[in-house]
Amino acid sequence: MQTLDNISNDAKQKHTILLDSDSSRIVLELTYKPTQLGWFVNVIYDDLNFAVYNLRVTTNTNLLNQWRNKLPFGIMCQCKDAQDPLLIEDFLVGRASLSILSKEEVDLFVQMQRELRGDD
């Protein structure tokens, strides 16, 4: 898991992350929208010609879960109070964190969720 430690309180930010597994590149464009009281992200992964735009950042084990069979990574958002990141400074002050998950970590979370639900 790679936690993004350099998220500031700038309303528009661009972060490039290299995956530990194969050094491929992910570009995250974060935007804070005060009228929506929340953060939104564009995810660009050129290796698969994949992009998703204006995805709201919510507390979630994998914001990209619907694409888990296509992508070799996931994005997890955690908040200390189990709420969503609502304020522009939430990442800066440590109330919220954003992490890149490996494929193995994504698969582990899926397995844990299935066990909790009692799925086979």
C-alpha positions in Angstrom: 0.0 0.0 0.0 1.4 3.4 -1.0 -0.1 6.3 1.0 -0.1 9.6 -0.7 1.6 11.9 1.8 1.8 15.0 -0.3 -1.9 16.0 -0.7 -2.2 19.6 0.2 -5.1 22.0 0.6 -4.8 23.3 -2.9 -8.1 22.9 -4.7 -6.5 21.5 -7.8 -3.6 19.0 -7.6 -1.9 16.5 -9.9 -0.1 13.5 -8.5 1.9 10.9 -10.5 2.4 7.5 -8.8 4.6 4.6 -9.9 3.2 1.2 -9.1 5.6 -0.9 -6.9 4.7 -4.0 -8.9 5.8 -3.0 -12.4 6.7 0.8 -12.3 3.7 1.7 -14.5 2.4 5.2 -14.0 -0.9 6.4 -12.5 -1.9 10.0 -12.7 -4.4 11.3 -10.1 -5.9 14.7 -10.6 -7.6 15.8 -7.4 -10.1 18.7 -7.3 -11.9 20.1 -4.3 -15.4 21.4 -5.2 -16.7 23.7 -2.4 -20.2 23.8 -3.7 -20.3 19.9 -3.5 -18.4 20.0 -0.2 -16.1 17.2 -1.4 -13.0 16.0 -3.3 -13.2 14.5 -6.8 -10.5 12.6 -8.7 -9.6 11.9 -12.3 -7.7 8.6 -12.6 -5.5 8.1 -15.7 -3.7 4.9 -16.3 -2.0 4.9 -19.7 -0.8 1.3 -19.7 -4.4 0.1 -20.3 -5.6 3.3 -21.9 -7.9 3.7 -18.9 -9.4 6.9 -17.5 -12.2 7.7 -15.1 -13.2 11.3 -14.5 -15.0 13.1 -11.7 -15.1 10.2 -9.3 -16.2 11.5 -5.8 -13.6 10.6 -3.2 -15.5 8.8 -0.4 -14.4 6.5 2.5 -14.0 3.2 0.7 -11.7 0.2 0.6 -11.5 0.6 -3.2 -12.9 3.5 -5.1 -12.1 1.6 -8.3 -13.8 -1.6 -7.2 -16.0 -1.9 -10.4 -12.8 -2.1 -12.5 -10.9 -4.4 -10.1 -10.7 -7.2 -12.8 -9.2 -4.8 -15.3 -6.8 -2.7 -13.2 -3.6 -3.9 -11.3 -4.3 -1.4 -8.5 -7.0 0.1 -6.4 -7.5 3.4 -4.5 -8.5 3.4 -0.8 -9.7 6.4 1.1 -9.8 6.3 4.9 -11.1 8.9 7.4 -10.4 8.9 11.1 -14.1 9.5 11.9 -15.5 7.1 9.2 -17.0 10.1 7.4 -16.1 11.2 3.9 -13.5 13.8 3.3 -15.6 17.0 3.1 -13.2 19.8 3.8 -10.4 21.1 1.7 -7.8 20.5 4.5 -8.9 17.0 5.4 -5.9 15.3 3.7 -3.4 18.0 4.8 -4.3 17.7 8.5 -4.5 13.9 8.5 -8.2 13.5 9.0 -8.3 11.6 5.6 -5.8 9.6 3.7 -5.6 8.2 0.2 -3.6 5.1 -0.7 -2.8 3.1 -3.8 -3.5 -0.6 -3.3 -1.7 -3.4 -5.1 -3.6 -6.1 -7.0 -3.0 -8.5 -4.1 -4.4 -6.0 -1.6 -7.5 -5.4 -3.8 -8.1 -9.2 -4.0 -7.6 -9.5 -0.2 -10.3 -6.9 0.5 -12.7 -8.6 -1.9 -12.1 -11.9 -0.2 -12.7 -10.4 3.2 -15.9 -8.8 2.0 -17.1 -12.1 0.6 -16.4 -13.8 3.9 -18.2 -11.2 5.9 -21.3 -11.6 3.6 -21.0 -15.4 3.8 -20.4 -15.8 0.0 -18.5 -18.7 -1.3 
